[in-house]
Amino acid sequence: MATERPALTVTQFVELVNAHLDALPPVVVEGEIIEYKVIQNKWVVFDLKDSESVVKCFMTVWQARTPLEDGMLVRVVGHPKLRPRGFFSFVLDSVQPAGEGSLKRAFELLKQKLESEGLFAAERKRMLPRYPEHIALITSRDAAAYSDFLKVLKGRLGGLTISFIHTAVQGEEAPHQIIAALAQANTLPDIDAIVLVRGGGSMEDLQAFNDELVVRAVATSRVPTVVGIGHERDVSLAELAADQRASTPSNAAELLVRTRAEIQAELVAYQAQLATLVRQAIQGRQNQIVRAVATMRTQIAQPRERILHTIQQLAGQQHRLKQTIVVTAQRLTTHERHLGQQMHNRFSTVEQRLSQLVRLLHSFSPEKTLKRGYSITRTKDGQVIKHAAALKAGAVLLTQLADGQVASRVAPDAANQLELKL
């Protein structure tokens, strides 16, 4: 009779299956994405299918290093797992587009995303140092890009310190190593530039340089970056994010370090330019001196002319003043003569008038009146008798005649008659 096996609980069964599945190495599966979804901006779920089967896949958003969409052919790496709810799930570690069509589509989607963020904008790119002294070279020591870069560099200006950082340039580990190498280069003291190069290849070979985190690491480098990938026809997103894109690794060396001949030619050009500037400066100074001298002469000549003009004006005024004085003197002489004549005429007229008045006065004098037969009677004390009523009886009167005086006395009874006689 066979021994009965002990029964497992459902949970134990799930754990047993997962224990066997966990013992498996990472599994690489290729298929087409359908039912692609992002949940709460945290988890990515989609179905991976071929012509006969479908597998549900699960991963976090942070593990999705490239844009995905339905219909895209991808190669995923992960571990199978039985969920407690009884469905099978493929938990992914990484996912990469597979096939040229999917690679191009993922390239365009990521390019649009990063471009909208301004990672490729010309205004954020920095100038490379003119004469770098210390650069960091990031590539694979086994790659042809390494030897090509150094070969071109040796034929150019020497005295350059190169800190080489080895990294894988393709494969699953390449993005992680490139990001670590960029971080290390940014910590080097006195570093002037970082150079990231590799040779050409298929789009799949260059996928590490289209990885979103690699592109962001290039864009956020504190040190100016030069990225040269493959041949001229190969353009990666890392190149677009770099401060300077080189068409090839050799071109990266040419852009970063110039030849002695180029520097010599530049020095000659600078010398010629400096000589031209010196000649222009000298000519400019000479012109300034000539203008200054002319200005000084003008400034000196103008006051002299003003002084001469003032002297001429004063001389004219002096002449006019002399003429005015002569004319005024003549006028004064004429006025003096006229005034003397007028005064003489006036004095003569006054003198004649006075003579007439004197004669008239003499004609009205008392003496003249007396000679015409009139007389003047006065009292003894000299008062002229004008009214008879003023006479008193017995008063002595003196009557003045032309040739003498007659004394008389007022009779008492004749007092009233005297007024008529007088």
TATA-V149277 format. One record per residue. OMEGA is omega in degrees with one decimal (999 if undefined). Layout:
OMEGA
OMEGA
This chain:
-176.8
178.7
-178.7
178.8
178.8
-179.7
176.7
171.6
179.8
-179.8
178.5
178.5
179.7
-179.7
178.9
179.3
-178.2
177.0
177.4
-179.9
179.9
179.7
179.5
173.7
177.1
-176.5
176.9
-177.5
177.6
179.8
-177.0
-179.5
168.9
178.2
-179.0
-178.9
171.5
-174.7
175.9
-179.4
-179.2
-173.9
176.7
176.6
174.2
175.2
176.8
-173.0
164.8
-175.7
-174.5
-171.3
178.5
177.6
178.2
-177.1
-177.6
175.1
176.2
178.0
-175.9
176.6
-179.8
-173.6
-179.7
178.6
-179.3
174.9
179.8
178.4
-177.5
176.0
-176.0
172.1
-175.1
176.4
-178.0
-178.8
176.3
-177.7
175.4
-177.6
179.8
179.0
170.3
177.7
-176.7
-179.7
176.8
-178.0
-170.6
170.4
-180.0
176.5
179.4
175.1
179.6
-178.2
-174.1
-178.9
179.5
178.5
179.0
179.9
178.0
177.9
-177.5
179.6
-179.8
178.3
179.1
-178.9
-177.1
178.3
178.4
177.4
178.8
-178.2
-178.3
-174.2
-177.6
-175.4
179.7
-178.1
-177.3
176.5
174.6
177.8
-175.8
178.9
-178.7
178.0
-177.2
178.8
174.8
179.0
-179.8
176.2
176.9
178.9
-179.8
-176.1
177.1
-179.9
-179.4
-178.5
-179.9
-179.0
-177.8
179.8
179.2
-177.6
-178.7
-179.2
-178.1
-175.6
-178.3
178.0
-176.0
175.5
-179.1
173.3
-176.3
177.0
-178.6
176.1
171.2
-178.5
171.5
-178.1
-173.4
-177.5
-175.4
-178.7
-179.3
-178.3
179.1
179.0
178.8
179.7
177.4
178.5
178.8
-179.4
-178.7
178.6
-178.4
-179.9
174.7
179.7
-177.3
-178.2
176.7
-179.5
178.1
-175.1
168.9
-179.7
-178.9
-180.0
178.2
179.3
178.2
178.4
-176.6
-172.4
179.7
-178.5
172.0
178.2
-174.5
-177.6
175.6
179.9
179.7
178.0
176.7
-176.3
-175.5
178.8
179.0
-179.5
177.3
-173.7
171.5
179.2
177.6
-175.2
169.6
-178.5
-174.6
-177.8
-178.7
177.8
178.8
178.8
176.9
177.0
-179.3
-179.6
-176.9
175.5
178.4
176.1
174.7
-178.1
179.3
174.2
177.8
179.0
177.0
177.4
180.0
-180.0
-173.3
-175.1
-180.0
179.1
177.2
179.7
178.2
179.5
178.3
178.6
179.2
177.7
177.6
178.9
177.9
180.0
178.9
179.0
178.7
178.5
177.9
179.5
178.6
178.6
179.1
179.1
179.0
179.1
178.2
178.4
178.3
178.5
178.2
179.6
179.4
179.0
-179.9
178.7
178.8
178.5
179.3
178.1
179.0
-179.6
177.7
-176.8
-177.0
176.5
179.0
178.6
178.8
178.8
178.4
178.9
177.9
178.2
178.0
178.5
178.9
178.2
177.6
178.8
177.7
179.0
179.1
178.9
178.0
178.3
179.5
179.5
-179.8
-178.9
179.9
179.0
177.9
179.7
179.0
178.6
178.5
179.0
179.4
179.6
179.1
-179.8
177.6
179.5
179.9
179.6
178.8
179.6
-178.8
178.7
179.6
-180.0
-180.0
-178.7
178.3
-179.1
178.9
178.8
178.8
-179.6
178.5
179.7
179.2
178.9
178.9
-179.3
179.1
-177.9
-179.4
-178.8
179.3
179.2
-179.6
-179.8
179.6
174.6
178.1
178.6
-179.5
179.9
-178.3
172.5
-178.3
-178.7
171.7
-180.0
-179.1
179.8
177.7
-177.1
-179.8
-179.2
-179.9
-177.9
175.8
-178.5
177.4
-178.3
-179.9
-179.4
175.3
-178.8
-178.4
176.4
-178.6
-175.1
177.8
-179.1
176.1
179.3
-179.8
-179.3
-177.4
178.0
-175.5
-175.4
-178.3
-175.0
-177.3
-178.0
-177.8
-177.9
-179.9
-178.2
179.9
999
